[in-house]
Amino acid sequence: MEYDKRSQDSPISDEKILSTEDGKTIEISDSGEPVVTNADGNTLAIISPAAERALTRKFDLRILPVLAIMYLFNSLDKSNLGNAKTHGLEKTLGLKGTQYNTILSVFFVPYVLTAPFLGILGKQYGPNRVLPLMMFTFGSCTLLVTAAKNFAGIMTLRWFLGMSESAFFPLVIYYQTTFYRRGELARRLAIFYAAQSIASAFGGLLAFGVFQIESDTIAEWRYLFVIEGCCTILFSVFAFFYLPQSAATAKFLSPEEKELAYYRMQVDSSSVVNEKFNLRESFKIFREWTSWLILAIEICLGVPLQSVQLFLPQIVARLGYNAVKTNLYTVAPNVGGAVMLLILAFASDYTRWRFPFVALGFLFTFLGMTVYVGIDVKSQLHVAYFATFMMTWGTSAPSVLLDVWYNNNIAHEGRRVVLTSIGVPLANLMGVVSSNIFQNKDAPKYIPALATTAAFGATGLALTLILGAFMMFDNARRNKKAGRTIEVRDVPTERLRDGPRVEEFRWFY
């Protein structure tokens, strides 16, 4: 294959930049083009923007929609209790006191405990196999909710639902990093993650429709779980046979495109493409203090994220509408969250900045919660409803861009999987906090819960700005020491296996 121009995202160097395991090398020509040559010095490829655009379009059309639909069902199956609660779930199952909060909380315990193990399995056996199997399992758990008769039954199902969903999002993040360059990742992951906001909106619409069903056989809210569970199971079977293990095995790529995809990842994503998982090497990611600060930011993100995802119907209910209309009124804020996520993600990829957009999301969260607490909702309905939009804006964007931010700074695939498989579930563990601060006794205002959520948002904002400022300062220090300015794109990821311990390393902030 032969291409004639260099991709604008390709790392630049004044020397040979890469020696691959199969004896090929990638060099920068006099014209600044990455050139792939074999051991005999023959040119195999000159990577061009046109070829890369054609390749990424195939990934966008063949892989991204399938992952987005999978995550849509994942989000529906995780958050449908909020819709069911507005239509009699507690009465049907005989829940009393804080039992509803307990069944929300129990989900997050196995979610955190099993995520690292499932993440490792995904790295070893391939996300293309592990993700559909997880989807089949959580779809089955959702369907079985229709058979739950009491508190014990629903709590058991929520436990296994938490286990089966635990590493889903971390594995999808890792899976996408094996197809896309660092500078291409945010907007793709945002399109995928927007499925969660769309799921919440669709869940509200679906609940609105399902709750119109009049049945003497089973409670109306149970139909919600029948529909969502069956659709999830059916789609998981399709995904199992459809998703490729990697670009090298993708049936929709030509041999030339597979080769191009491999070199793209060597230059601008991974230190070693498809590297075999090594547990000891992978856990070295926690030798870096920045990893611990990332986990702290994940915690601050988790409380607002789970509060909005689990309790938006209850927050909107304060506006004074009936159960059916309340679910309908959750649609627009969730769609607004998806739109804002896409705007910030595309802006982040375009500017190649990450932390300012994460910080902006935390700011939205803080403002939305404080406004909702500080006003008289009944007399200022429009302002209150707008505040719910700010809540969804603030929880959607950071949840994607934070994960992209630290993944962009980890070239070692195993370390990337480990940090993501701990960080994302840790954020979700904060659902334990969210599900216990929203108490029935505080309804309908939920002032303690909203104030607590705002405080976590403000802390996340501060920590994000601190980490971003450090990365800017450290890059300037490294450039001063090197005697020249080196940008992130100037250094191929093949050299960055040990991250910040490498002199050439530059933070992608």
C-alpha positions as CSV (number, residue, x, y, z in Angstrom):
1,M,0.0,0.0,0.0
2,E,1.2,3.5,-0.6
3,Y,-0.1,6.9,0.7
4,D,1.3,10.3,0.0
5,K,0.8,12.6,3.0
6,R,1.3,12.6,6.8
7,S,-1.6,12.6,9.3
8,Q,-1.7,15.8,11.3
9,D,-1.9,13.8,14.5
10,S,1.2,11.7,13.8
11,P,4.2,12.1,16.1
12,I,7.1,13.9,14.5
13,S,10.8,13.2,15.2
14,D,14.1,13.9,13.6
15,E,15.2,10.3,13.7
16,K,13.9,6.7,13.1
17,I,10.9,6.6,15.4
18,L,9.8,3.0,15.6
19,S,11.1,-0.6,15.3
20,T,8.2,-3.1,15.2
21,E,8.3,-6.7,16.4
22,D,8.0,-7.9,12.8
23,G,11.2,-6.2,11.6
24,K,9.5,-3.2,10.1
25,T,10.4,0.4,11.0
26,I,8.6,3.7,10.8
27,E,10.7,6.7,9.9
28,I,10.1,10.4,9.2
29,S,11.0,11.4,5.7
30,D,12.5,14.7,4.7
31,S,9.0,16.0,3.9
32,G,7.8,15.1,7.4
33,E,5.8,12.0,6.4
34,P,5.7,8.8,8.5
35,V,7.1,6.0,6.2
36,V,6.8,2.3,7.0
37,T,9.7,0.2,5.6
38,N,10.7,-3.4,5.9
39,A,14.1,-5.0,6.8
40,D,15.3,-4.5,3.3
41,G,14.6,-0.8,3.3
42,N,11.6,-1.1,0.9
43,T,8.7,1.4,1.5
44,L,5.5,-0.4,2.5
45,A,3.4,2.6,3.4
46,I,3.4,6.4,3.7
47,I,0.6,7.2,6.1
48,S,-1.7,9.9,4.8
49,P,-4.7,11.8,6.3
50,A,-7.0,10.6,3.5
51,A,-6.2,7.0,4.2
52,E,-6.7,7.5,7.9
53,R,-10.0,9.3,7.4
54,A,-11.3,6.4,5.3
55,L,-10.2,3.9,8.0
56,T,-11.7,5.8,10.9
57,R,-14.9,6.2,8.9
58,K,-15.2,2.4,8.7
59,F,-14.6,2.1,12.5
60,D,-17.2,4.8,13.1
61,L,-19.8,3.0,10.9
62,R,-19.1,-0.6,11.8
63,I,-18.1,-0.6,15.5
64,L,-19.2,2.6,17.2
65,P,-23.0,2.2,16.6
66,V,-22.9,-1.4,17.9
67,L,-21.1,-0.3,21.1
68,A,-23.5,2.7,21.5
69,I,-26.5,0.4,21.4
70,M,-24.9,-2.0,23.8
71,Y,-24.3,0.8,26.2
72,L,-27.8,2.2,25.7
73,F,-29.2,-1.2,27.0
74,N,-26.6,-1.2,29.8
75,S,-27.8,2.2,31.0
76,L,-31.5,1.3,30.6
77,D,-31.1,-1.9,32.7
78,K,-29.2,0.0,35.4
79,S,-31.4,3.0,35.8
80,N,-35.0,1.7,35.2
81,L,-35.8,1.4,38.9
82,G,-36.2,5.1,39.1
83,N,-38.9,5.0,36.5
84,A,-40.6,2.0,38.1
85,K,-40.6,3.6,41.5
86,T,-42.8,6.4,40.2
87,H,-45.4,3.8,39.2
88,G,-45.8,1.6,42.2
89,L,-42.7,-0.6,42.5
90,E,-42.4,-0.1,46.2
91,K,-46.1,-0.9,46.8
92,T,-46.0,-4.1,44.6
93,L,-42.9,-5.5,46.3
94,G,-43.9,-4.4,49.8
95,L,-40.8,-2.2,50.3
96,K,-40.7,-0.3,53.6
97,G,-38.5,2.4,55.1
98,T,-35.1,2.6,53.4
99,Q,-35.4,-0.7,51.6
100,Y,-35.6,1.0,48.2
101,N,-32.4,2.8,49.0
102,T,-30.8,-0.5,50.0
103,I,-31.6,-2.2,46.7
104,L,-30.0,0.8,44.9
105,S,-26.9,0.6,47.1
106,V,-26.3,-3.1,46.9
107,F,-25.8,-2.9,43.1
108,F,-22.5,-1.0,43.6
109,V,-20.8,-3.4,46.0
110,P,-20.3,-6.2,43.5
111,Y,-19.9,-3.6,40.8
112,V,-16.6,-2.4,42.4
113,L,-15.4,-5.8,43.6
114,T,-15.6,-7.7,40.3
115,A,-14.8,-4.9,37.8
116,P,-10.9,-5.3,38.0
117,F,-11.2,-9.1,37.4
118,L,-13.6,-8.8,34.5
119,G,-11.4,-6.0,33.1
120,I,-8.4,-8.3,33.2
121,L,-10.5,-11.1,31.5
122,G,-11.5,-8.6,28.8
123,K,-7.8,-7.8,28.2
124,Q,-6.8,-11.5,28.0
125,Y,-9.7,-12.9,26.0
126,G,-10.8,-9.8,24.1
127,P,-13.5,-7.2,24.8
128,N,-15.4,-8.5,21.7
129,R,-16.2,-11.7,23.6
130,V,-16.4,-10.5,27.2
131,L,-18.7,-7.5,26.6
132,P,-21.5,-9.5,24.8
133,L,-21.3,-12.2,27.5
134,M,-21.7,-9.5,30.2
135,M,-24.6,-8.0,28.2
136,F,-26.4,-11.4,28.0
137,T,-26.0,-11.8,31.8
138,F,-27.3,-8.3,32.8
139,G,-30.1,-8.6,30.3
140,S,-31.2,-11.9,31.9
141,C,-31.1,-10.3,35.4
142,T,-33.3,-7.5,34.1
143,L,-35.8,-9.9,32.7
144,L,-35.9,-11.9,35.9
145,V,-37.0,-8.8,37.8
146,T,-40.5,-9.5,36.5
147,A,-40.5,-12.6,38.8
148,A,-39.3,-10.8,41.9
149,K,-42.0,-10.9,44.6
150,N,-40.4,-9.2,47.6
151,F,-37.4,-7.2,48.9
152,A,-35.1,-10.3,49.1
153,G,-35.8,-11.2,45.4
154,I,-35.1,-7.8,44.0
155,M,-32.0,-7.3,46.1
156,T,-30.5,-10.6,44.9
157,L,-31.1,-9.7,41.3
158,R,-29.6,-6.3,41.8
159,W,-26.4,-7.9,43.3
160,F,-25.9,-10.1,40.2
161,L,-26.8,-7.2,38.0
162,G,-24.0,-5.2,39.6
163,M,-21.5,-8.0,39.0
164,S,-22.5,-8.4,35.3
165,E,-22.3,-4.7,34.5
166,S,-19.2,-3.9,36.5
167,A,-16.4,-3.7,33.8
168,F,-18.7,-2.8,30.9
169,F,-17.7,0.8,30.5
170,P,-14.0,0.3,31.3
171,L,-13.7,-2.4,28.7
172,V,-15.5,-0.3,26.0
173,I,-13.0,2.5,26.7
174,Y,-10.0,0.1,26.4
175,Y,-11.6,-1.5,23.2
176,Q,-11.9,1.9,21.6
177,T,-8.3,2.8,22.4
178,T,-7.2,-0.1,20.2
179,F,-8.9,1.4,17.2
180,Y,-8.4,5.2,17.6
181,R,-5.5,7.6,18.0
182,R,-5.4,9.7,21.2
183,G,-6.6,12.8,19.5
184,E,-9.5,11.0,17.9
185,L,-10.8,9.3,21.1
186,A,-12.9,11.9,23.0
187,R,-15.5,12.6,20.3
188,R,-15.9,8.9,19.6
189,L,-16.2,8.0,23.2
190,A,-18.7,10.8,23.6
191,I,-20.9,9.5,20.8
192,F,-20.8,6.2,22.5
193,Y,-21.5,7.6,26.0
194,A,-24.2,9.8,24.7
195,A,-26.2,6.6,24.6
196,Q,-26.5,6.8,28.4
197,S,-28.2,10.2,28.2
198,I,-30.3,9.0,25.3
199,A,-31.1,5.8,27.3
200,S,-32.3,7.9,30.2
201,A,-34.4,10.0,27.8
202,F,-35.7,6.9,26.0
203,G,-36.3,5.2,29.4
204,G,-38.6,8.1,30.3
205,L,-40.4,7.8,27.0
206,L,-40.6,4.0,27.3
207,A,-41.9,4.3,30.8
208,F,-44.5,6.9,29.7
209,G,-45.8,4.4,27.1
210,V,-45.6,1.3,29.2
211,F,-47.4,2.9,32.1
212,Q,-50.4,3.4,29.8
213,I,-50.8,-0.4,29.7
214,E,-53.7,-1.6,31.8
215,S,-53.2,-5.2,33.0
216,D,-54.7,-7.5,35.6
217,T,-51.9,-10.1,35.1
218,I,-48.8,-8.3,36.3
219,A,-48.1,-4.8,37.5
220,E,-47.6,-2.2,34.7
221,W,-44.0,-1.4,35.8
222,R,-43.0,-5.0,35.2
223,Y,-43.6,-4.7,31.5
224,L,-40.7,-2.2,31.5
225,F,-38.3,-5.0,32.6
226,V,-39.8,-7.5,30.1
227,I,-39.2,-5.2,27.1
228,E,-35.7,-4.0,28.2
229,G,-34.5,-7.5,29.3
230,C,-35.6,-9.3,26.1
231,C,-34.1,-6.6,23.8
232,T,-30.8,-6.7,25.7
233,I,-30.5,-10.5,25.4
234,L,-31.2,-10.5,21.7
235,F,-28.7,-7.8,20.9
236,S,-26.0,-9.4,23.0
237,V,-26.2,-12.5,20.7
238,F,-25.7,-10.3,17.6
239,A,-22.8,-8.5,19.2
240,F,-21.0,-11.7,20.1
241,F,-20.7,-12.8,16.5
242,Y,-20.3,-9.3,15.0
243,L,-17.5,-7.5,17.0
244,P,-13.9,-8.1,15.8
245,Q,-11.2,-8.8,18.3
246,S,-9.0,-6.1,16.8
247,A,-8.4,-4.2,13.6
248,A,-6.2,-7.1,12.5
249,T,-9.1,-9.5,12.5
250,A,-11.8,-7.2,11.3
251,K,-13.5,-8.7,8.2
252,F,-14.6,-5.4,6.9
253,L,-10.9,-4.1,6.4
254,S,-8.6,-4.9,3.6
255,P,-5.1,-6.2,4.3
256,E,-3.7,-2.7,3.6
257,E,-6.1,-1.1,6.0
258,K,-5.3,-3.7,8.7
259,E,-1.6,-2.8,8.4
260,L,-2.3,0.9,8.5
261,A,-4.5,0.4,11.6
262,Y,-1.7,-1.5,13.4
263,Y,0.9,1.3,12.7
264,R,-1.5,4.0,13.8
265,M,-1.7,2.4,17.2
266,Q,2.0,1.9,17.5
267,V,2.7,5.5,16.8
268,D,-0.1,7.2,18.7
269,S,-1.9,5.0,21.3
270,S,0.1,2.0,22.7
271,S,3.7,1.3,23.5
272,V,3.1,-2.3,22.3
273,V,0.0,-3.1,20.3
274,N,-2.0,-6.1,21.6
275,E,0.6,-6.7,24.4
276,K,0.0,-9.8,26.5
277,F,-1.3,-8.9,30.0
278,N,1.2,-8.9,32.8
279,L,-0.4,-8.3,36.3
280,R,2.7,-7.0,38.0
281,E,3.7,-4.7,35.2
282,S,0.1,-3.4,34.9
283,F,-0.3,-2.5,38.6
284,K,2.8,-0.3,38.4
285,I,0.4,2.5,37.3
286,F,-0.2,3.1,41.0
287,R,3.4,4.2,41.5
288,E,2.4,7.5,40.0
289,W,0.8,9.9,42.4
290,T,-1.3,11.3,39.6
291,S,-3.2,8.0,39.4
292,W,-4.4,8.5,43.0
293,L,-5.5,12.0,42.2
294,I,-7.4,10.7,39.2
295,L,-9.2,8.3,41.5
296,A,-10.1,11.1,43.9
297,I,-11.6,13.0,40.9
298,E,-13.5,9.9,40.0
299,I,-15.0,9.8,43.5
300,C,-16.1,13.5,43.2
301,L,-17.6,12.7,39.8
302,G,-19.4,9.6,41.0
303,V,-21.8,11.3,43.5
304,P,-23.3,13.8,41.0
305,L,-23.3,11.3,38.2
306,Q,-25.2,8.7,40.2
307,S,-27.5,11.2,41.9
308,V,-28.7,12.5,38.5
309,Q,-28.9,9.0,36.9
310,L,-30.8,7.4,39.8
311,F,-32.9,10.3,41.1
312,L,-33.6,12.7,38.2
313,P,-37.3,11.5,38.2
314,Q,-37.6,12.3,41.9
315,I,-35.8,15.7,41.4
316,V,-38.2,16.6,38.6
317,A,-41.2,15.4,40.6
318,R,-40.7,18.5,42.8
319,L,-42.1,20.5,39.9
320,G,-45.5,19.1,41.0
321,Y,-46.5,16.9,38.0
322,N,-48.1,13.5,38.2
323,A,-46.1,10.3,37.8
324,V,-46.6,9.9,34.0
325,K,-45.8,13.5,33.2
326,T,-42.8,13.5,35.6
327,N,-41.2,10.7,33.6
328,L,-41.9,12.6,30.4
329,Y,-40.2,15.7,31.8
330,T,-37.0,13.8,32.3
331,V,-36.5,13.4,28.6
332,A,-35.4,16.9,27.6
333,P,-32.7,17.3,30.3
334,N,-31.2,13.9,29.4
335,V,-31.2,14.8,25.7
336,G,-29.6,18.1,26.6
337,G,-26.9,16.3,28.6
338,A,-26.1,14.2,25.5
339,V,-25.9,17.3,23.3
340,M,-23.7,19.2,25.7
341,L,-21.4,16.1,26.0
342,L,-21.0,16.0,22.2
343,I,-20.2,19.7,22.0
344,L,-17.6,19.6,24.8
345,A,-16.0,16.4,23.5
346,F,-15.7,17.7,19.9
347,A,-14.3,20.9,21.3
348,S,-11.8,18.9,23.4
349,D,-10.5,16.9,20.4
350,Y,-10.4,20.0,18.2
351,T,-8.3,22.0,20.8
352,R,-6.5,18.9,22.1
353,W,-7.3,20.2,25.7
354,R,-8.9,17.9,28.3
355,F,-8.9,19.3,31.8
356,P,-10.6,22.7,31.1
357,F,-13.7,20.8,29.7
358,V,-13.7,18.4,32.7
359,A,-13.6,21.4,35.0
360,L,-16.4,23.1,33.1
361,G,-18.6,20.0,33.6
362,F,-18.0,20.1,37.4
363,L,-18.9,23.8,37.3
364,F,-22.2,23.0,35.6
365,T,-23.0,20.4,38.3
366,F,-22.3,22.7,41.1
367,L,-24.4,25.6,39.6
368,G,-27.3,23.3,38.8
369,M,-27.5,21.8,42.2
370,T,-27.1,25.1,44.1
371,V,-29.7,26.9,42.0
372,Y,-32.2,24.1,42.5
373,V,-31.7,24.3,46.3
374,G,-31.6,28.0,46.5
375,I,-34.9,28.9,44.7
376,D,-38.6,28.5,45.3
377,V,-39.3,25.8,42.8
378,K,-43.1,26.2,42.7
379,S,-42.9,30.0,41.9
380,Q,-39.9,29.7,39.6
381,L,-40.7,26.5,37.6
382,H,-38.8,27.5,34.5
383,V,-35.6,28.3,36.4
384,A,-35.9,25.1,38.3
385,Y,-36.4,23.1,35.2
386,F,-33.4,24.8,33.5
387,A,-31.3,23.8,36.6
388,T,-32.0,20.1,35.9
389,F,-30.5,20.7,32.4
390,M,-27.3,22.0,34.1
391,M,-27.2,18.9,36.2
392,T,-27.2,16.6,33.2
393,W,-24.7,18.9,31.4
394,G,-22.4,18.6,34.4
395,T,-22.5,14.8,34.8
396,S,-22.3,13.8,31.2
397,A,-19.1,15.6,30.0
398,P,-16.7,14.9,32.8
399,S,-17.5,11.2,32.9
400,V,-16.2,10.8,29.4
401,L,-13.5,13.4,29.2
402,L,-11.9,12.4,32.5
403,D,-11.5,8.8,31.3
404,V,-10.1,10.0,27.9
405,W,-7.8,12.4,29.7
406,Y,-5.9,9.7,31.8
407,N,-6.1,7.1,29.0
408,N,-4.4,9.5,26.7
409,N,-1.4,9.6,29.1
410,I,-1.0,5.9,29.5
411,A,0.7,4.1,26.6
412,H,1.0,0.7,28.4
413,E,-2.2,-1.2,27.5
414,G,-2.3,-3.3,30.7
415,R,-1.9,-0.2,32.9
416,R,-4.6,1.5,30.9
417,V,-7.0,-1.4,31.6
418,V,-6.2,-1.6,35.3
419,L,-6.6,2.1,36.1
420,T,-9.8,2.3,34.0
421,S,-11.2,-0.9,35.6
422,I,-10.7,0.6,39.0
423,G,-11.4,4.3,38.4
424,V,-14.8,3.9,36.6
425,P,-16.3,1.4,39.1
426,L,-15.0,3.6,41.9
427,A,-17.1,6.5,40.5
428,N,-20.1,4.2,40.3
429,L,-19.5,3.0,43.9
430,M,-20.5,6.5,44.8
431,G,-24.0,5.4,44.0
432,V,-23.9,4.0,47.5
433,V,-23.6,7.6,48.7
434,S,-26.2,9.0,46.3
435,S,-28.8,6.3,47.1
436,N,-28.5,7.0,50.8
437,I,-28.5,10.8,50.8
438,F,-31.8,10.9,48.9
439,Q,-34.1,9.9,51.7
440,N,-37.9,9.7,51.5
441,K,-38.1,11.9,54.6
442,D,-36.4,14.7,52.7
443,A,-38.9,14.6,49.8
444,P,-39.8,16.5,47.7
445,K,-37.0,19.1,48.3
446,Y,-34.1,16.7,49.0
447,I,-32.0,19.7,50.1
448,P,-29.4,17.7,52.1
449,A,-28.9,15.4,49.1
450,L,-28.6,18.3,46.6
451,A,-26.2,20.2,48.8
452,T,-24.0,17.2,49.3
453,T,-23.9,16.6,45.6
454,A,-23.0,20.2,44.9
455,A,-20.1,19.9,47.4
456,F,-18.7,16.9,45.6
457,G,-18.9,18.9,42.3
458,A,-17.0,21.8,43.8
459,T,-14.3,19.5,45.1
460,G,-14.0,17.8,41.8
461,L,-13.6,21.2,40.1
462,A,-10.8,22.2,42.4
463,L,-8.9,18.9,42.0
464,T,-9.2,18.9,38.2
465,L,-7.7,22.4,38.1
466,I,-4.9,21.4,40.4
467,L,-4.0,18.3,38.2
468,G,-4.3,20.3,35.0
469,A,-2.0,23.1,36.3
470,F,0.5,20.5,37.4
471,M,0.6,18.9,34.0
472,M,1.2,22.3,32.3
473,F,3.9,23.2,34.8
474,D,5.6,19.8,34.4
475,N,5.6,20.0,30.6
476,A,7.2,23.4,30.8
477,R,9.8,22.1,33.2
478,R,10.6,19.2,30.9
479,N,10.9,21.5,27.9
480,K,13.3,23.8,29.8
481,K,15.4,20.8,30.8
482,A,15.5,19.5,27.2
483,G,16.3,23.0,25.8
484,R,13.5,22.8,23.3
485,T,9.7,22.7,23.1
486,I,8.4,19.2,22.6
487,E,4.7,18.7,22.1
488,V,2.6,15.6,22.9
489,R,2.3,14.6,19.2
490,D,6.1,14.9,18.8
491,V,6.9,11.7,20.7
492,P,5.6,8.2,19.5
493,T,3.8,6.2,22.1
494,E,6.2,3.3,21.5
495,R,8.8,5.2,23.6
496,L,6.4,5.9,26.4
497,R,5.9,2.5,28.1
498,D,7.0,3.9,31.5
499,G,5.0,7.1,31.3
500,P,6.3,10.1,33.2
501,R,9.5,8.3,34.1
502,V,10.6,8.7,30.5
503,E,12.4,12.1,29.8
504,E,10.6,12.5,26.4
505,F,7.1,12.1,28.1
506,R,4.8,15.0,27.8
507,W,1.4,15.3,29.5
508,F,-1.7,15.3,27.3
509,Y,-3.7,17.9,29.3
